[in-house]
Amino acid sequence: MGQDRQDWSGHPPGQRASVREAAELLGTTVDAIRKRVQRGTIPYEKGSDGRVWIVLDAVQDLTEHRQDTDQPQSNSGALISELRARISSLEYQLEQERQANSEHRRLLAAALERIPPQLEAPSDERETPQTVEEESKR
């Protein structure tokens, strides 16, 4: 391999990219690149102006061999599948609970129909003290 070797991104070796460019090249977010810089899991250089530059030839194999600490690439499909199965299970449980609740309501309504009314509904006219006194004199 000579001086004209190029890395996976098509850039010559030793070339640097801004955090935004590196995020686009790696297919991730700017925040994920910044976190990797903080953790020291991605090679970078700091310019005299304080800007951070990602060293591209050093990250050549990152897309093939790295495991992102936020979410491993190889496990994302398995996690999605697991979540879908969990959602399906919860939907089934919810439907079972709805059916049980419906049955309970039906049983309660049937039981309430069998109970005879014990008290008469109060009349609209309230007894005044005069009518009570008149009745007691009789």
Secondary structure, 3 states (H helix, E strand, C coil): CCCCCCCCCCCCCCCEEEHHHHHHHHCCCHHHHHHHHHHCCCCEEECCCCCEEEECHHHCCHHHHCCCCCCCHHHHHHHHHHHHHHHHHHHHHHHHHHHHHHHHHHHHHHHHHHCCCCCCCCCCCCCCHHHHHHHHHC
